[in-house]
């Protein structure tokens, strides 16, 4: 289950160890690792077969993972946390992601 949770977080550019960038075009997100995600209302469909549903500040994934947004902090069910400061998000695992327009670059 932990591997599946990390797989989802990799898609959303949060807990991956490798550098992943993304580009959002409408309701579709394209990731540099070849993955895609499509958002329809509160539901998101990922190319690895996982789906997620947003309910208020909470997001639930079909593989059992979840995340909760509280202000500029995000808490992931695998123990990772993230803090957004302006256009930059800092993760507790050392990863940093910067958003510029519809592009997000992580390192």
N, C-alpha and C positions, 0 to 999 in steps of 0.2 A: 504494500500500500504506500509506503514511503517513496518508493521509486515512481509510482504513478503520480503522487502529489508533486514530486520534483519535475516530472515530465510536463505537467500542466504549467508549473511555474516557469519552466524553461520557455514554453510557448509565449508566456506573457512577459518575458524578458525580466524576470525577477530573481530567481535563485540559480540561474545557470552559471556554471564556472566559465564556460566559453563565451567569447564575445558574440552577442546577438544583436542585430539591428533590425528595426522594423519600419514599415511605411504604411500609413493608413490612407486608404482611398475609399471615401464614402463609408459604408459599413463593413468593408473588407480590410483586413490587416495582413500584410505580407512580411514574413520574417526572413532574415538572411540565411537561416539554416534550412529554408525550403518549406517550412510550415506556414499554414494560413489559418485565419480565424474569420468568421463571419458573424456579425451581430445582427440579430433580428429582435427588436424590442428589448426585453430584459434577458433574452436568451443568447448565448454565444456558442457557435459550433466550431470546433477545432478540427484540423485535418487529421489528427491522430484518433478521431472518433470520440473524444471527450466532449461533453457539453457542460455549460455552466449557466446558472440562473442567478440574477441579481435580485435580492430582496432587501430594499432599503440600503443600509451600509454593509450588508453581508453578501458575499458571493459564495454559492455552493456549487461544487464540481461533481460531475456524475461518478467520479472515481473515489469520492469520499473526502477529498481535500476541500478546504474552505479558506476564505480570507475575510477580514473585517477592516473597514476604513473608519478611523476615528480622527477627525480633523485632518492634519497632514501626515498622520501615521497610519501604516497598514500592518496588520498582524496576520501572518500566514499560519496555517495549521501545522506546518512542519517546524515551527519555531523561529523562522526568519521574520525579521521586522524590517520596515522600510520607512524612511522619512523623506517627504518631499519639501524641498526648499527652492522656490521659484520654479525654474524649468529643469532642475536637477533632482534626482531621487537617489538617496544613499541607502544601501542595504546593509544589514548587520553582518553579512558574510563578506563585506569588502567591495562588492560590486557597486558601480555607479552608472546611472543612465541619465542621459541628457536629451531633452526634447527640443526640437527646432522645427516649428511648423507641423507638418504631418510626419516628420521623421524622428525616430528615437534611436540613439546610438548608445550602446552599453560597453563598458570595459571593466 
